[in-house]
């Protein structure tokens, strides 16, 4: 595996997996999937300041560079890209807008977050020109919005990678206390067991450590609120435990 800082050292028409580091088994699963699309697998590590709603959250984001290199190499990454801020955001760069869907759910709780996401991903695509880009389904709203700015890059969707108790793998999970980590299992349990929005919220409310932000059923095609005739229903959940924001989602069958 080559560790590089300049995009000129990277192969184009590759399979690309953008990350913010603090890599875990979920990232490794994306790298493994990328290998099935191209012999050249490029992963980036760039903690993008534009997508953090507060300086505190940015400062607290975990950074594990030595472990990241080990995980990336073991999972088949051929090129690990470590760009600096000015490579991605030269003087005079333009910030993209994520549009109306970027202002709801995660966007409502984290103003400007998705503008930062689509801006950095578009910059990555423009610089690297990959053939494929692989994204996990856990960040479903993010995935939805990235598809709108793909412009010639084929977006490959990977299922949410889950830990043994069902919790969606996330770099933020490392910030949970042992008690909080146990409590976080309520999210998967509720998603897996609920058959209505009301039931979903009731099940989440059984865990006192979980502070709910939203728990809704949506039409995954356009992010409108699901109704009795919706064919593509997805439940989306967000909240906090120990001050750590956790999100998850799951396809649903809407029942009476």
C-alpha angles and dihedrals in degrees: 000000000000119000109207138171101195123071090217088071093059130090116246123219087043134136106263131201114185115203141166092223127243083114123202140169091289091060090045089056090055091050090050091050090049089057089064090060102044141006086228112068115182120191122184129205112201125144098215111214093195093070097053116093093205138030089231093058090048091051092049095050106118119250121196107163099167093049090044092059092049094049094046094049094045091051094054105263108159097190126028110198118205105181122182125231096262092051090059098033112033119183111290097020117160123236115224125223119234090208129222096324088056089063099057133075105350090013092054092052094040107037112208093009096119093042085060092047097051091042094055095041092050089050090050091050094047093049101040102029095206122188093219134023121194123212132173123239094231091086091051099164090048090050090050092053096043089057088060093060099036094110101185099340114114109232112216115200120213123196118251110277109228135198119234093274091050098258113145110251113247137161087234092063089079089069094061120102116239088257091048092049090056091047092051090069087079090079096063091038091055094045091048095046107036124095097181140030091252092052091046092054093044092053092048090050091062089076109074094196092059114090108198123223099170140339112182142153111232140178100252091208095066107000093245118143112277121245137180094285098045111125100190105048122175127177115219124193135184135170146122137270119181087354090299116127114231128187135182141159141190140188111258141196107226108225133181 
